[in-house]
Amino acid sequence: MELLIAFSTDEGKNLIDDHAGMAKYFYIYRFCEGKQELVEIRENVKFKGDESEKHGDPQKARATSSVLSDIHVLANKKFGPNLPRLSKNLLCVVVRTHTISSAVEVLHDNIDMIVEEYNKGQDRRHLVLKP
């Protein structure tokens, strides 16, 4: 199975320290047949950086989901109160690492569990993976 996995970042090397949807960019990797490759750097055009909006605002979840409408998995160090809303469209994976490269390794090493959870559809739950 081919999966498109987005990693939340502001500068292309590290995962952000904030909630996943607050990233300036999403680095999109294709995971297929035991290999992974960067296929796109997607600007989070819906990102407004408006701190007057509260974390957990349903509009923030809709904005993130619309930017990632063709993506299967979203990975980051942190997710906020919108995690249940995002999980309706994506498998959310909490990765306990700092760099995108190490997060790619962790997801690669756990790809069978990720595919199994993703295939549960709207009954899926988020995963927490450690290196």
JOVENCOR-V112868 format. One record per residue. N is the residue number from 1. RES is the residue in three letters. NEAR is the number of other ideal C-beta (glycine too) atoms within 10 Angstrom. D_LAST is the distance of its C-alpha to the last C-alpha in whole Angstrom. Layout:
BEGIN
n = (N N)
res = (RES RES)
near = (NEAR NEAR)
d_last = (D_LAST D_LAST)
END
This chain:
BEGIN
n = (1 2 3 4 5 6 7 8 9 10 11 12 13 14 15 16 17 18 19 20 21 22 23 24 25 26 27 28 29 30 31 32 33 34 35 36 37 38 39 40 41 42 43 44 45 46 47 48 49 50 51 52 53 54 55 56 57 58 59 60 61 62 63 64 65 66 67 68 69 70 71 72 73 74 75 76 77 78 79 80 81 82 83 84 85 86 87 88 89 90 91 92 93 94 95 96 97 98 99 100 101 102 103 104 105 106 107 108 109 110 111 112 113 114 115 116 117 118 119 120 121 122 123 124 125 126 127 128 129 130 131)
res = (MET GLU LEU LEU ILE ALA PHE SER THR ASP GLU GLY LYS ASN LEU ILE ASP ASP HIS ALA GLY MET ALA LYS TYR PHE TYR ILE TYR ARG PHE CYS GLU GLY LYS GLN GLU LEU VAL GLU ILE ARG GLU ASN VAL LYS PHE LYS GLY ASP GLU SER GLU LYS HIS GLY ASP PRO GLN LYS ALA ARG ALA THR SER SER VAL LEU SER ASP ILE HIS VAL LEU ALA ASN LYS LYS PHE GLY PRO ASN LEU PRO ARG LEU SER LYS ASN LEU LEU CYS VAL VAL VAL ARG THR HIS THR ILE SER SER ALA VAL GLU VAL LEU HIS ASP ASN ILE ASP MET ILE VAL GLU GLU TYR ASN LYS GLY GLN ASP ARG ARG HIS LEU VAL LEU LYS PRO)
near = (11 8 18 16 26 26 28 29 21 16 9 12 11 18 23 19 12 15 21 28 27 21 25 15 18 25 22 18 22 14 21 13 7 7 8 17 10 13 11 12 11 16 11 22 10 15 18 13 8 8 8 6 12 9 13 14 17 10 11 24 21 16 19 27 19 11 19 23 9 9 19 18 23 26 29 24 18 15 20 17 14 23 18 13 17 23 19 11 18 23 24 22 25 16 26 12 18 14 14 20 11 15 27 21 15 16 23 15 12 16 17 8 13 23 15 12 19 18 11 10 7 7 8 16 11 16 19 9 17 9 11)
d_last = (23 22 20 20 17 18 16 18 19 22 22 20 17 15 14 17 17 20 20 19 23 23 22 25 23 21 20 20 18 20 18 21 21 18 18 17 19 20 23 24 24 26 27 27 31 31 29 32 30 33 32 35 33 31 28 28 31 31 32 29 27 30 30 26 27 30 28 25 28 27 23 21 18 17 13 13 12 15 18 22 24 25 22 24 26 24 22 26 25 22 19 17 13 11 8 7 7 10 11 12 11 8 8 10 8 6 9 11 9 10 13 16 15 15 18 19 19 20 23 24 26 27 26 22 20 17 13 10 7 4 0)
END
